[in-house]
Amino acid sequence: RQGSVLEVSVDIQNTGRCDGEEVVQLYVNLPDDDTLMRLKGFRRVALKQGEMQTVKLTLSASDVSRWDVAGHAFKLPKGKMSINIGTSSADIRLKGSVRLQ
């Protein structure tokens, strides 16, 4: 519903031999257009060698609302929205979904 937020958390770990950075990206596929992934959030994280961190990204209702021409207002699409986490749209490492009502 409008005004709602969804917090997405993911654990990432630096398994390399040196300190580094990673950009965690949050993509969604909306129910009425499930063929198009849309970037809705990202966070650059510095990790020391072997370090693990929990990264939290927030998705608001306005991030996924669509303009309703007939109602002259933004509305949430109804149905299952896919949530994808990765380092790019071509490198999705975690998938989930949530039902929008």
C-alpha positions as CSV (number, residue, x, y, z in Angstrom):
1,R,0.0,0.0,0.0
2,Q,1.1,3.6,-0.5
3,G,3.5,4.8,2.2
4,S,4.8,1.3,2.9
5,V,8.4,0.3,2.7
6,L,10.1,-3.0,2.3
7,E,13.6,-3.5,3.7
8,V,15.7,-6.0,1.8
9,S,18.8,-7.4,3.6
10,V,21.6,-9.5,2.1
11,D,24.9,-10.7,3.6
12,I,28.0,-10.3,1.5
13,Q,31.5,-11.5,2.1
14,N,34.9,-10.7,0.7
15,T,36.3,-14.1,-0.2
16,G,39.3,-12.5,-2.1
17,R,42.9,-12.2,-1.0
18,C,42.8,-8.4,-0.5
19,D,40.5,-5.6,0.7
20,G,38.0,-4.4,-1.9
21,E,34.7,-2.8,-2.7
22,E,31.4,-4.2,-4.0
23,V,28.3,-2.5,-5.4
24,V,25.2,-4.3,-4.3
25,Q,22.3,-3.6,-6.6
26,L,18.6,-4.1,-6.1
27,Y,16.4,-4.8,-9.2
28,V,12.7,-5.4,-9.4
29,N,10.4,-6.9,-12.0
30,L,6.9,-5.4,-11.7
31,P,3.8,-7.7,-12.0
32,D,2.5,-6.0,-15.1
33,D,5.9,-6.0,-16.9
34,D,7.9,-9.0,-15.7
35,T,10.3,-8.9,-18.6
36,L,12.0,-5.6,-17.6
37,M,14.3,-5.5,-14.6
38,R,14.4,-2.0,-13.0
39,L,17.3,-0.8,-10.8
40,K,15.7,0.6,-7.6
41,G,18.6,0.8,-5.2
42,F,22.3,0.2,-4.8
43,R,25.0,0.6,-2.1
44,R,28.8,0.6,-2.4
45,V,30.4,-1.4,0.4
46,A,34.1,-1.6,1.4
47,L,35.1,-5.0,2.7
48,K,38.4,-6.1,4.3
49,Q,39.7,-9.5,3.3
50,G,37.4,-12.2,4.8
51,E,35.0,-9.6,6.2
52,M,31.2,-10.2,6.0
53,Q,28.6,-7.4,6.2
54,T,24.8,-7.2,6.1
55,V,23.7,-4.7,3.4
56,K,20.2,-3.2,3.8
57,L,18.3,-1.6,0.9
58,T,14.9,0.0,1.2
59,L,12.2,-0.2,-1.4
60,S,9.3,2.2,-1.0
61,A,5.8,2.0,-2.5
62,S,6.6,5.0,-4.7
63,D,9.6,3.2,-6.1
64,V,7.2,0.7,-7.8
65,S,4.1,2.7,-8.3
66,R,2.8,3.4,-11.9
67,W,0.8,6.2,-13.2
68,D,-2.9,5.3,-13.6
69,V,-4.2,7.4,-16.5
70,A,-7.9,6.7,-15.7
71,G,-7.4,7.5,-12.0
72,H,-5.0,10.4,-12.5
73,A,-2.8,9.1,-9.7
74,F,0.1,6.7,-9.0
75,K,-1.0,3.2,-8.0
76,L,0.8,0.0,-7.0
77,P,0.5,-2.8,-9.6
78,K,-1.2,-5.9,-8.2
79,G,0.5,-9.3,-8.3
80,K,3.9,-10.9,-7.7
81,M,6.9,-8.6,-7.9
82,S,10.3,-10.2,-8.3
83,I,13.3,-8.9,-6.2
84,N,16.8,-9.5,-7.5
85,I,20.1,-8.7,-5.9
86,G,23.4,-8.7,-7.7
87,T,26.5,-6.8,-8.8
88,S,24.8,-5.9,-12.1
89,S,21.7,-6.9,-14.1
90,A,23.8,-9.6,-15.8
91,D,25.1,-11.0,-12.4
92,I,22.0,-11.7,-10.3
93,R,23.0,-13.7,-7.2
94,L,19.8,-13.7,-5.1
95,K,16.2,-13.8,-6.1
96,G,13.0,-13.5,-4.1
97,S,9.4,-12.2,-4.6
98,V,6.7,-10.3,-2.7
99,R,3.0,-10.1,-3.6
100,L,1.6,-6.6,-4.0
101,Q,-2.0,-6.0,-3.1
